[in-house]
Structures are given as structure tokens and as C-alpha cells.
């Protein structure tokens, strides 16, 4: 056998990681750290986009914000304020939360592309946007409302007769009723009547 075809020494054949045992010990921990770093960054980003400050940073959403400031969700005798995400972002179901983010991205895109970048354009699209939100809320059994409200914690006796009767009926699952069917326009101005779908 010629000299140039001599067999490589056994230590050269050993794998890269086997020649560096400390690296093979640390690599799994490094991988776990990177996964936690990515997951943590993603969670921080999701929570940052849940803030009312972020939601109202778009020019047209400031109109909604001014309307909301005139409602009981903003100022009330109990001092509990509902933020945008309390109504629009489900808290318990992670998949629904991500769906809400995609849903909201459409409004961001509409702002960027000039579809709703002025108050006049926003008002012209208010009915379309409201109907889409109402349909989403109905499909989720008003999950956003239930972030704060529950039939179990309601004092039905303290409500007026009509509200008490409706809440009692709605609390029965077989009625198929959900919060948004009666409480449209609770935090934002209603669209023109001709733009509203009564039963989305």
C-alpha cells in the first residue's frame, strides 16, 4: 500500500462530537434554551399586541377608541376597565387567540393599503367590519364577553325585569343564545341600520 493511501489514525475517524464531549453534553441544553427563547419572544410579542396602546396606534382605530371612552366598558362605578383584548382576544383557547391575531391583521392591512385610513372610509366600512366581528363572536359563543362576564356571577334579582328574564333564558344552553345577539353596540357606535345583519 502506498504512503498516500495509509489509513487515517483512529482518532481522526471519531465523530466531531465524540472528540468534544463537553460540546455533546451542552448541545441539548443549548437547544432547549433556544426553544424557550423563541417561545418567550413569541409570547412577549403576542402580549404586547394585546395592549390598548398597540390596538389604537393605527390612525383609524383612534376613532373607535374615542367611542369606547364614552361607554361603561371604559368608565364605570366599579372602576374595572375592559381593554381591547378583553373583548376581542379570547383568553382561554390559544388557537382562538391566534385566529384573533390573524383576524386583526386584516384591519392593519386595510389601514396600510388605504381602505380605512380616514374616518370617512372607516365609516363606509363600519357595517362590514362590525358584521364580521359579530359573526366571529357568535361563532365563539361570545368568548370575548365571557373573559369577564358569567351568568353564575350575575345578580339576576338586581337587574331590571327584562334583562333578568333574558339573561336567565340565555344561560340555558338549549336556547342557543349568546351575548352578542343582544349587546351589539355596547362598546362602539352601531353602523347604519341598512349595513347591519340582524342575525349574522
C-alpha positions in Angstrom: 0.0 0.0 0.0 1.4 3.4 -1.0 2.2 6.0 1.7 -0.5 8.4 0.5 -3.2 5.7 1.0 -2.2 5.0 4.5 -5.2 4.5 6.8 -6.2 7.6 8.9 -5.4 7.4 12.5 -8.3 6.1 14.6 -8.7 9.4 16.5 -9.3 11.2 13.1 -12.2 8.8 12.4 -14.1 9.6 15.6 -17.0 12.0 15.1 -16.7 15.7 15.8 -19.0 15.5 18.9 -17.2 12.4 20.3 -13.9 14.3 20.2 -15.5 17.2 22.2 -17.5 15.5 25.0 -18.3 18.9 26.7 -20.0 20.1 23.5 -22.1 16.9 23.2 -23.2 17.5 26.8 -24.1 21.2 26.3 -25.8 20.9 22.9 -29.2 19.6 24.2 -29.3 22.3 26.8 -28.4 24.9 24.2 -31.3 23.6 22.0 -33.7 23.8 24.9 -32.6 27.3 25.7 -33.1 28.4 22.1 -36.6 26.9 22.1 -37.5 28.7 25.3 -36.0 31.9 23.9 -38.2 31.7 20.7 -41.3 30.7 22.7 -40.7 33.5 25.2 -40.2 36.1 22.5 -43.3 35.0 20.7 -45.3 35.2 23.9 -44.0 38.7 24.7 -44.9 39.8 21.2 -48.4 38.4 21.4 -49.0 40.1 24.8 -47.6 43.4 23.5 -50.0 43.4 20.6 -52.9 42.8 23.1 -52.4 46.3 24.7 -54.9 49.0 24.1 -52.0 51.3 23.2 -50.9 49.0 20.4 -54.5 48.5 19.2 -55.1 52.2 19.0 -51.8 53.1 17.4 -53.4 52.8 13.9 -54.9 56.2 12.9 -58.4 54.8 12.2 -58.7 52.8 15.4 -58.4 56.0 17.4 -62.0 56.8 16.3 -63.1 53.5 17.9 -61.1 54.4 21.0 -62.9 57.8 21.4 -66.2 56.0 21.1 -65.2 53.3 23.6 -64.1 56.1 26.1 -67.8 57.1 26.3 -69.0 53.7 27.3 -69.4 51.8 30.5 -66.6 49.5 29.5 -64.2 52.4 29.9 -65.6 54.2 32.9 -68.0 52.8 35.5 -68.8 52.8 39.2 -66.8 49.6 39.9 -63.6 51.0 38.3 -63.0 48.0 36.2 -61.9 48.9 32.7 -62.1 46.5 29.7 -59.2 46.7 27.4 -59.5 46.0 23.6 -58.1 42.5 24.0 -60.6 41.6 26.8 -63.4 41.7 24.2 -61.5 40.8 21.0 -58.9 38.3 22.1 -60.0 35.0 23.7 -58.0 34.2 26.9 -58.6 30.5 27.4 -58.3 29.0 24.0 -54.8 29.5 22.5 -55.9 28.6 19.0 -58.8 31.1 19.1 -56.3 33.7 20.3 -54.1 33.1 17.3 -57.2 33.2 15.0 -58.0 36.6 16.5 -54.5 37.9 15.7 -54.9 36.9 12.0 -58.4 38.4 12.0 -57.0 41.7 13.4 -54.2 41.7 10.8 -56.8 42.3 8.1 -57.6 45.7 9.8 -53.9 46.5 9.9 -53.6 45.7 6.2 -56.7 47.7 5.4 -55.1 50.7 7.2 -51.8 50.3 5.4 -53.4 49.9 2.0 -55.7 52.9 2.5 -59.0 51.0 2.6 -59.9 52.5 6.1 -57.1 55.1 6.5 -59.6 58.0 7.0 -62.6 58.5 9.3 -64.8 58.7 6.2 -63.5 55.4 4.7 -63.8 53.8 8.1 -67.4 54.8 8.5 -68.1 53.5 5.0 -66.7 50.1 6.0 -68.1 50.1 9.6 -71.0 47.8 8.7 -68.8 45.2 7.0 -66.3 45.2 9.9 -69.0 45.1 12.6 -70.8 42.2 11.0 -67.6 40.3 10.7 -66.8 40.8 14.4 -70.3 39.9 15.5 -70.3 36.7 13.4 -66.9 35.8 14.9 -68.2 36.5 18.4 -71.4 34.5 17.8 -69.4 31.5 16.5 -67.2 31.5 19.6 -70.3 31.8 21.9 -69.2 35.3 22.8 -65.9 34.1 24.2 -64.6 37.7 24.5 -67.6 38.7 26.7 -67.0 35.7 28.9 -63.5 36.8 29.5 -65.1 39.0 32.2 -68.8 38.1 32.5 -70.5 34.9 33.6 -74.1 34.0 34.3 -73.0 32.4 37.5 -71.7 35.7 38.9 -74.8 37.8 37.8 -77.2 39.0 40.4 -80.3 38.5 38.3 -82.6 39.9 41.1 -80.7 43.3 40.9 -81.3 43.5 37.1 -84.5 45.0 35.6 -87.2 42.5 34.7 -86.5 42.3 31.0 -82.7 41.9 31.4 -83.1 39.4 34.2 -85.6 37.4 32.1 -83.3 37.4 29.0 -80.2 36.5 31.0 -82.0 33.6 32.7 -83.2 32.3 29.3 -79.8 32.8 27.6 -78.0 31.0 30.4 -79.8 27.8 29.3 -77.6 26.2 26.7 -80.6 24.8 24.7 -81.7 28.3 23.8 -78.6 28.8 21.6 -78.4 32.5 22.5 -75.1 34.2 23.1 -74.2 37.7 24.5 -73.5 39.5 21.2 -77.0 38.9 19.9 -78.4 41.4 22.4 -75.4 43.5 23.2 -74.3 44.9 19.8 -73.0 48.4 20.0 -72.1 48.1 23.7 -68.6 49.5 23.2 -68.6 51.0 19.8 -71.1 53.1 17.7 -73.5 50.9 15.7 -73.3 51.0 11.9 -76.1 52.5 9.8 -79.2 50.2 10.1 -79.0 49.3 6.4 -75.5 47.9 6.9 -76.4 45.7 9.9 -77.1 42.0 9.5 -79.7 41.3 12.2 -78.7 37.7 12.6 -75.1 37.3 11.4 
